[in-house]
Structures are given as C-alpha cells and as structure tokens.
C-alpha cells in the first residue's frame, strides 16, 4: 500500500517541490501502477514543471491542503510527472486534454485507470467550485462516486479517447512552395502593425517563426516581411517581456504590446531569441539587434550556466509566492536608491510612474521611449544588485540535452556572426558537457542533475543535439562535429523512424512503451523534433553527399508537407527546411592550404553549405598552391577559385 509521499529520492526540481506535500505522491513507475491495480483505485496524474506559476497556485490551494490530501490518499493513487523530463507522457496526455476540452496547458490534470487509459482531463482546478470553474474537491467526489458505482461510463470514455488519438494522420503531400507562400500571407494578415507581433494577446515570442521570415526575406528580398520582423524584434526588446535590468526574455506577453510578461524565463526561449536577433543583425547591420543578442548571452552566462559548462533550464515567475515580485519596482524605490534627480530620470526613461503599470508596481520598459540612450546603462549594475538583494528566484537547475543543444547552436551562431572566440568556447564546452554526462555510445539521455543522468533520450534530444553539432561544424569546421552528427542521425533513424509511413516517433525502442506511440510535428513554443530533423537531414545529406540521407530527407519533406498542408504557419521551422530544399542552393567545397584560412569562411545563409577538406586530393586539387574553393550553384559547378571575397559577394 502506498501510504506515504515517495518523491524525496527524485532529482527533478519539480517533483522535489512536492516531496513534502501531505498528498501521497508517487513517481511514474511500474510499481505505482501495480499498486493502483491491486488497490483498485483510479489515478490522478498531475504534470507540470518547477517554474510554472499556476502549478504553484494549485499546489498551494490543493496539494498542500490536508482536506484535499485526505480525499486523494484514501480514494486515488496520485502521480507527479515533470513534463521536461518526460515529454513522452506529457505529449500523450496533453493531446488527451485538448481532445476533451479543446485547450491545454499546465498544470495538466488527468484522471485515468491503472492501465493508463484517461477518462477525464483538465488543467488548473481551484480547491472549491467558483466563478464557473469546478473545484477539485467536488471533482474528486464525483469521480470517486462514478468509479465505485458507474465505472463502465469512465472506461468507455477512456477507450473512445484512446481510439480517437490512435488514428494518426500520416498522409504525405508534395512539398511545394505553396506552403511557404501561404504561411507568409498568413503572417502578413495577422501582423500587428502598431505593437509588433502577430494576432492578439497572449503574444509568444515564437522566434522560430521570425527565423523563418528572415530566411524568406533573404531568399525573396520581400521588404514587408523584413519590416514585420524588425518591428516585432524592436517591440519585444522595448517591452517588459525583455528584462532591461538583467537581460534575457520572459516566456510570453499577457497583453498586445509586450509590456506585462508571464515572468518565468526559459532556456529555450532565450536560445532561439539569440539566434533570431543575431541573424537580424547579420542581415541589417543594425547595432540594436547585436546589443540584444549580447545582453541575452551575458544573462545566460551569468545566471544560467553551470560551472562545468551546461545550461540550467529555467527561472521561476514567482518569488515569495507572488508572480513577478522579483522584477517590479515602486516609483519611490528608485528615488530612494539613486536620489531625487537621477531617480526621476531613471523612472521616466524606463516608463515607471507613481501609479505603476502592473498591479500598482512598475515593470521597467522602453515602450514610450523614442530612442535607446546608452548613458542609462551606467545605473544598471547598481539596480541589478539591489533587485537581487530584495528577494530570490527559484532556479530549475536540471540540465536538459534538448534545450542545451539549442543554446549551443545560439552561441555557435554568435561566433559565426561576431567572430568572438569566447562564444565558440562556450558552445564547445557545453557540447563536451553533453558528450560526457548525457551521452553514451551514440545514445543520449534526457537530463542531468546532482551528478545523475535520468532517462533514455527522446527523439527531440537527438534532433536538437544533431542541430547543435551541425551549427558547431559550420562555426569552426571541425570535422569531428560533422562525424558525430552523422552517427547520431543514423541512431535516430534506427530508433525513432517510421519506415512504413514516414516521420519520427517521439519515443523509441529504448524508451518506456506507453498507450499511444505518437509523432510530434507541430511547432509550439519550441520547434518540433520532426521539423528540426527535416533541416538536419537536408544539411547532412549535402555536407556528406549522402544519397541515403537525401532519400530519407525527401521522404521527411513529404511527410511534413502532409502535416502542414492545412495550417502551414504552425510549421515554420519545417518551412525553413523546405525553403532550403526548394530554392537554388550553393555548395562550396574548400580545400585548405592552411588551417588559419578557416577564419574567413563564415556564411549564415540558409541555402549555402560549406564543406572543408584539409589538404588536396585527386578530385579537388589546390589551384596556385593556395586555399581553393569549388562552388556549385543550382546543379552546375563553377571554375575553382582562390578568391573567397568574390564568392562571398
């Protein structure tokens, strides 16, 4: 009998947050499900993550409450899952929630049988019914009654939802430019010309969408598309979603103009934002975008980097149980800290008033500031230290393979554009961290914390890590990264690829087998593993001149076209890969006379591939005994040349 809370020995920060709850929480395990069957009890599955505001609210209201705990402990088996360590479980039951309710989010609340079949789903529930929301106490009573007296209804509901979700849409389609054009048209229609971004609140940064639009601009020279991206990047920087004191970006904006954020900071958001801003700088040469990328990188290095080189996962929205408390200021606080004259200037510059702009407090922002005045940077170190002295943020310090891979790609991109060796060193050190702590014989693991790695890697871990390795190769042209990326791709194909219908499953033969085997294709706050792998396959097939990878890549393009055909705007990372395959490409083989010539070879364009050969061979000899470039464009090869500057033009 499970008569105690058994989360104390877990390493997940989210599970440990609930280790002292009076609820008898159990980890997801065979033993837990066996106990549920033996005790003939339904299961409450609660999924969240350690920096989730509404997860905290539900925990304080219900899971720390003795009355709720008594009901759960007597009538249910209660399971806690960290969505970041078990994306497979989260993916399946989030689809369940969306099928039941039409929406999703965290905390994710699932009721299911000991056989893992869900029969009721929702997100946040208050303790007691209010404002049209059913309360958890009433819900538990209702489910307890039906489980004991009318179980057939629950079981039938579970069977129906499993049958519905098991019918996968695996149709393929011709990967045509129509998908790209439709997505661009949709972005143009939904663009908020006044405030930047697309659609209405809440507004997520979705930098992979902006990356697609930047790639499209480079290919089509569509100035309207570039203007949309620039307006959005500028407004996000000016708004409160950007932390003007400490750097970095919060998860999303709750309003239309990027002022009030949901205050948690996620590693993946900031990785993608760095890539997006530095690419915008590379295209436009506008210093602001470089500044934002540098400031975001500085934040990651200062607050989110382990001493051994890995990157932490997230910082919480809450401090002392209050959302945003860490980030907001009273008007008079600034006056007291800096004196009347300087304090008034700082308040005015950062849009802070006596009335406040957020629940009587102030979120520093530049939305009403016409320009960027670097003189105010002088005050930031003191303001930063003062803010840290008031209260603390919870840090989720687990190190995830997938999110770390995105940050490796971000720092590699910083090096490619800015040529600062520090950024390359950071990326290479983080890659070594993954290789040492989260990889073994071409197999990956999900996360690392307190000296322990947990769980066999999922498909996204492979897709993102391969993407990071490709970016590292294109930054420094070390062939070991290319070789490792190729080997991991072979493992991913073996473990996750659906040879019959195409596409990659989220979990493979090395992972726990769940009630549904699903493929994630839609880009959410993160690009899907299938989108990223499409890009990887095209890149690697070109870099290695590998016909087998090219064949699988072509099939992946067709599979994803089938998924994207009804709503292409939700598949932007895939659309970047599609553009890379459809638009005229340029392959450059560089035969090095001396290694130092590598420093010149920087290209950030989507459809350009550079392969390095160290020393001449019969197929690619040196011309004039100098570093030589063999260039092929759109299926035709040009005469070899020693002139990189001419090629760059």
C-alpha positions, -999 to 999 in steps of 0.1 A, spaced: 0 0 0 13 34 -10 8 53 23 35 80 21 48 106 -3 76 89 -23 92 119 -42 120 125 -17 146 105 -37 138 120 -71 162 145 -87 136 166 -107 132 201 -90 95 199 -98 90 166 -81 111 177 -51 89 208 -48 60 184 -39 80 160 -18 67 174 15 30 177 4 6 157 25 -6 141 -7 9 106 -11 26 115 -44 43 87 -64 67 89 -93 56 74 -126 67 37 -123 56 1 -128 54 -3 -90 29 26 -88 6 12 -115 8 -22 -99 -3 -8 -66 -32 10 -83 -44 -22 -98 -41 -41 -65 -59 -14 -46 -84 -9 -75 -81 29 -74 -82 54 -102 -51 75 -108 -47 113 -106 -18 122 -129 -5 158 -123 20 171 -149 39 204 -146 73 220 -143 91 237 -115 88 273 -128 51 271 -136 30 298 -119 -3 280 -120 13 248 -109 24 267 -78 -11 281 -73 -28 247 -75 -2 232 -52 -7 259 -25 -45 257 -28 -50 220 -30 -20 197 -27 -7 214 5 -43 212 19 -50 184 44 -86 181 33 -77 175 -3 -48 152 7 -72 131 27 -96 126 -2 -67 118 -26 -49 95 -2 -80 74 6 -95 71 -29 -68 77 -55 -32 69 -65 -15 102 -71 13 105 -96 36 136 -103 54 140 -136 79 166 -147 70 174 -182 105 184 -191 120 151 -181 91 130 -195 79 148 -227 65 115 -239 40 113 -211 32 150 -213 27 148 -251 2 120 -249 -19 134 -221 -17 169 -234 -33 156 -266 -59 139 -243 -67 172 -226 -70 190 -259 -93 163 -272 -115 165 -240 -115 203 -235 -103 220 -267 -73 235 -249 -43 226 -229 -17 240 -205 0 234 -172 -7 221 -146 -21 193 -166 -46 172 -146 -55 138 -158 -77 111 -143 -71 76 -156 -73 39 -150 -44 18 -136 -39 7 -173 -31 44 -181 -63 50 -200 -76 86 -194 -112 92 -187 -112 129 -176 -88 158 -182 -83 194 -175 -56 219 -164 -59 241 -133 -87 234 -108 -93 256 -77 -99 238 -45 -136 247 -44 -160 255 -72 -161 292 -81 -166 316 -110 -179 288 -132 -149 266 -125 -155 232 -110 -135 228 -78 -111 199 -72 -129 187 -41 -162 184 -60 -145 168 -90 -128 142 -68 -161 133 -51 -178 130 -85 -151 107 -99 -149 86 -67 -187 80 -70 -186 71 -106 -155 48 -101 -174 29 -74 -209 29 -88 -208 35 -126 -173 26 -138 -184 15 -172 -190 51 -183 -155 61 -173 -139 30 -190 -159 36 -222 -148 72 -222 -112 61 -219 -114 36 -247 -130 61 -270 -103 88 -264 -75 62 -270 -91 50 -302 -95 86 -314 -59 96 -306 -45 64 -321 -58 74 -356 -27 93 -368 -28 115 -398 2 101 -417 -8 113 -452 20 127 -473 19 157 -497 40 173 -524 65 196 -506 56 227 -527 64 264 -523 26 269 -518 31 261 -481 57 288 -477 37 314 -496 5 306 -475 24 309 -443 39 343 -453 5 355 -464 -10 344 -430 17 363 -411 11 394 -432 -26 392 -425 -22 388 -387 7 412 -382 1 439 -356 15 470 -373 12 491 -342 26 468 -315 45 442 -334 39 405 -332 11 386 -347 -25 382 -336 -37 393 -302 -27 386 -266 -12 365 -252 18 370 -276 46 345 -275 80 354 -290 80 323 -312 114 332 -326 115 302 -349 86 319 -368 107 351 -371 137 330 -382 116 316 -410 106 351 -421 142 362 -420 152 333 -442 123 341 -465 135 377 -468 169 366 -477 155 343 -505 128 367 -518 140 402 -508 105 409 -495 109 442 -476 75 439 -460 85 407 -444 117 422 -430 97 452 -417 74 428 -398 103 410 -382 121 442 -373 90 458 -357 85 427 -336 121 424 -325 121 461 -316 88 460 -297 98 428 -278 131 445 -267 113 477 -257 86 459 -237 86 443 -203 90 409 -218 126 418 -221 144 421 -187 161 455 -191 179 452 -158 194 417 -160 190 407 -197 171 378 -212 134 374 -222 104 361 -203 81 334 -217 54 355 -232 34 387 -230 -1 388 -215 -10 419 -234 -9 431 -270 21 454 -267 47 432 -249 45 452 -216 34 426 -190 51 393 -193 45 359 -178 77 364 -158 93 330 -160 124 327 -181 131 296 -201 164 285 -215 149 275 -249 132 309 -255 164 327 -249 185 304 -271 161 309 -300 159 347 -293 197 349 -295 197 331 -329 170 354 -342 185 387 -330 220 379 -342 206 368 -376 187 401 -378 219 419 -371 238 399 -397 212 409 -423 206 445 -414 238 455 -396 216 475 -371 236 476 -338 205 473 -316 200 436 -326 236 428 -318 232 445 -285 202 425 -275 219 392 -285 249 401 -265 229 412 -234 208 380 -236 240 359 -239 255 377 -209 225 369 -189 228 332 -198 265 331 -189 259 350 -156 228 332 -143 220 301 -162 254 284 -168 267 255 -146 304 258 -136 311 228 -158 296 243 -189 260 230 -191 230 254 -190 202 254 -165 166 251 -175 145 280 -162 140 307 -136 106 310 -118 80 337 -123 72 337 -86 92 350 -56 78 345 -21 46 332 -37 40 363 -57 43 364 -95 67 390 -108 77 402 -74 114 399 -82 111 421 -113 89 451 -104 96 483 -86 79 511 -67 84 546 -81 98 557 -48 122 528 -45 142 542 -74 142 577 -59 155 563 -26 182 542 -43 196 569 -67 184 602 -52 157 626 -64 173 639 -97 188 607 -110 159 586 -97 133 607 -116 153 604 -148 156 566 -145 119 563 -137 110 584 -168 134 565 -190 121 531 -180 84 541 -181 79 539 -143 52 561 -126 38 566 -91 6 548 -102 25 519 -117 19 499 -149 14 465 -133 -8 460 -102 4 492 -86 40 484 -93 63 491 -123 78 469 -149 108 487 -165 102 491 -202 111 514 -231 78 513 -250 73 551 -247 109 558 -252 118 572 -286 154 560 -286 180 539 -268 202 560 -245 233 541 -235 240 566 -207 214 549 -186 234 516 -187 256 533 -161 228 527 -135 220 491 -143 247 473 -122 235 490 -90 199 484 -99 207 448 -107 224 441 -73 196 460 -55 170 438 -71 189 406 -62 191 418 -26 153 421 -22 142 385 -29 152 355 -48 141 335 -78 138 297 -78 162 282 -103 154 250 -121 190 237 -123 185 205 -142 204 204 -175 184 191 -204 200 177 -235 174 192 -259 174 228 -245 212 228 -240 215 219 -277 196 249 -287 218 272 -266 249 256 -281 235 265 -315 229 300 -303 264 305 -291 278 290 -323 257 315 -342 271 343 -321 306 332 -330 298 329 -367 285 365 -369 307 383 -344 339 361 -346 344 364 -308 362 332 -297 346 333 -263 312 324 -278 328 294 -296 345 283 -264 311 284 -245 294 264 -272 322 238 -274 324 235 -235 286 229 -234 289 202 -261 316 185 -241 293 186 -211 266 167 -231 291 142 -245 305 134 -210 273 135 -189 244 129 -212 256 106 -240 269 70 -242 278 50 -273 256 71 -297 228 70 -272 215 102 -254 198 108 -221 173 134 -212 186 154 -182 214 157 -157 213 170 -121 233 164 -90 257 140 -107 229 118 -121 216 115 -156 179 104 -160 160 87 -187 169 75 -222 168 103 -247 137 110 -268 136 120 -304 138 157 -297 170 152 -278 186 137 -309 171 162 -333 182 192 -313 217 178 -305 223 170 -341 212 205 -350 237 219 -324 265 198 -339 258 210 -374 259 246 -361 292 239 -344 306 224 -375 295 254 -396 311 277 -370 346 262 -368 346 234 -394 359 208 -371 350 175 -389 345 157 -356 312 175 -351 301 165 -385 310 129 -379 292 128 -346 261 144 -361 261 118 -389 264 89 -364 237 103 -342 214 107 -372 219 70 -380 210 61 -344 179 84 -346 167 67 -378 172 33 -363 154 42 -330 126 65 -340 119 65 -377 87 51 -391 99 32 -421 63 24 -432 46 58 -431 74 82 -426 82 107 -398 98 101 -365 81 89 -333 87 108 -301 99 77 -282 117 46 -295 125 11 -285 149 22 -257 121 42 -240 92 31 -220 63 19 -242 31 39 -235 -5 35 -245 0 56 -277 30 60 -299 28 95 -313 47 117 -336 51 154 -328 51 176 -359 35 209 -349 58 238 -337 47 251 -303 69 273 -282 96 250 -294 100 237 -330 90 201 -332 117 174 -334 103 164 -368 108 199 -382 143 201 -369 152 167 -382 140 177 -417 165 205 -416 192 182 -403 187 155 -430 189 181 -458 220 197 -443 238 164 -436 230 149 -470 246 179 -487 276 181 -464 283 144 -468 270 140 -503 250 111 -488 223 98 -512 206 76 -485 202 106 -461 189 126 -491 163 100 -498 151 99 -462 152 137 -462 130 138 -493 105 114 -476 106 136 -445 98 167 -465 68 148 -480 56 135 -446 58 170 -430 41 186 -460 12 163 -453 11 175 -417 15 212 -426 -9 214 -455 -39 227 -435 -21 252 -413 14 259 -426 20 288 -402 23 262 -374 53 245 -390 77 274 -395 109 255 -387 99 229 -412 92 256 -438 128 269 -434 140 234 -442 115 232 -471 128 265 -484 164 252 -482 153 223 -504 133 242 -529 153 274 -536 186 274 -556 214 261 -533 251 267 -532 276 241 -522 311 251 -515 340 227 -510 370 244 -495 404 227 -499 426 242 -472 462 251 -478 465 262 -442 441 259 -413 441 296 -405 421 302 -437 391 288 -419 386 321 -401 373 337 -433 347 311 -441 316 325 -425 282 320 -441 248 324 -423 226 319 -453 200 292 -453 208 276 -486 246 277 -485 266 247 -475 304 247 -468 324 215 -466 361 216 -456 388 194 -469 422 196 -452 447 192 -480 444 185 -517 433 152 -533 429 140 -568 392 151 -571 398 185 -555 434 197 -561 448 231 -549 450 258 -575 481 280 -574 491 261 -543 466 282 -523 434 275 -505 409 267 -532 371 269 -535 350 246 -556 315 262 -560 284 245 -573 252 265 -577 218 252 -587 231 219 -601 260 235 -620 297 238 -610 318 269 -615 356 271 -622 376 266 -590 390 299 -575 412 312 -547 391 343 -542 368 340 -512 358 376 -513 344 372 -548 324 341 -537 310 360 -507 296 387 -529 
